[in-house]
Amino acid sequence: MNKTKINSSEFAERMWAYSHGYKIEIGDAVLIFTTGQIAMDKDGNVLYPDDPAKQAEFVFESLEKILNESGASLNDVVKATVFVTNMDDFEVISKVRNKYFKNSEPVSTLVEVNKFVKEGCKVEIEVIAVKKSNS
């Protein structure tokens, strides 16, 4: 088994001891786990605080960057966990989710939470992807 941290310089400096993702090679498979992504720019500013759909778009683009760094894409996602601060945002976030997951159709969980680490964030998403090893 080979375990590699994924930490992109494209994102804000990490606030604590965590990684943006992990790539784990097991036999002929590669598992990629991402940390939950929020709509935060490289300077740590929350983006689109009143627009859950735009936040979701930004989050999916961030997830794609992390997955790409390990040779995967959103098409390789098998599990997604979506956290929202308001269940009423479910429909607009789901439209964005469905656009990005139209090929992979991963198993998913949606959970309403009180708040996120950054005030103004309305959605956080983490994923698990699986792909065949190149080696």
N, C-alpha and C positions, 0 to 999 in steps of 0.2 A: 504494500500500500504506500502511496506517495501523496502527501498533503502539502498544498501550496496556498499561501495567503494571496488574496487579490485586493490590492489597495491602489486605487487610481489617483493620480495627481490631478485629475479633472474635477475632483470633488472638494468640498470644504475640508479643512483640516479636521481629522477625527477628534472628538471631544474626550473620549475615554479609551480604554483598552479594548478595542474591537477591530475587526477587519470588515471591509466592504463585502468580502466574500471569501469562500474557500473552494478550491478545486481539489477533489479527492479522486485519485486514480486507484481503481480496484479491479484487477484482472483486465478484461477488455472494455470496461466501462469507466466513464468519468462522471462523477457527481459534482454539481456546482450548487453551493448554498449561498444565498445572498443575505445580507443584513437588511432590515427594513429600510426602505428608501422613502424620503419625504421630499417635498418641493422646496429645496434649499439650494441657493447658488453657491459658487465657490467661496464667496465672502461670508457665508453663513446667514444670508438674508432669506427670509421666507418669500417665495414667489406666489403670486396670484392668491392672496389670502382670502378673497371672497369668491373664488371660482374653483370648486372641486373638480370640474372636468379638466380645466387647464392644469391643475395640480396633478391629476392622474396622468395626463399626457407627459408631463415633465418626469414623473416617477417612472413610467414605462420606458422612456428614453434613457434614463439613468440605469435602469435594470439591464437594458440592452447593451449599454457600454460595459457594464461589469461582466455580463455573460460573454461578450465579444472578446474581452481580455483573456478568457479561458478557452477560446475557440468554439463557443456555443452561441446560441441566439434564443430569442423568445420562442422559437419553434421547438426548442428542446425542453421547454418547461413542462414538468409533470405535476407540480403542486404549487399553488399560489395561496397566500394568506393575505387578505385585504382587511385593513383596519380603517374604520371611519369614525368621525366624531359625531355624525348625525346620520342615522339610518335613512332619513329623507333624501340624502344624496345618493342612495343606492342606484337609482335609475340612471342618472347622468354618469356616474363612475362606471357602471356596468356597460354602458355604450362604448366608452373608451376601452375598457377591459376586453370587450368582445372584438374590437378592431385589432388589438394587438395579439389576441389569443385565437384568432379565427382558424389557424392551422393546428395548433397544439392542443387546444381544448383541455387544459389541465384540470385535475380535481381541484376544488377551491373551497376556501372557508372565508366567510365575511363576518367580522366582529365589530360591534360598536363599542368604542372606548370613550372615556371621559375627556382626555386630552393627550397631546403628544409633547415631546421634549421641547419643541419650538412652538410658541404661541402663533396661531394663524394657520397652522397645518390642519388640513381636513381629511387627508388620506395618507396611509403608509402601507407599502406593499413589500412583501418578501417572497422569494420564489426558490424552488428547488428544480434544477434541470438535470437531465441525464443524456449523455451522448456516448457513442462508441469511441474508444480510445484510438488515437492516430498511430500509436506505437505497435 
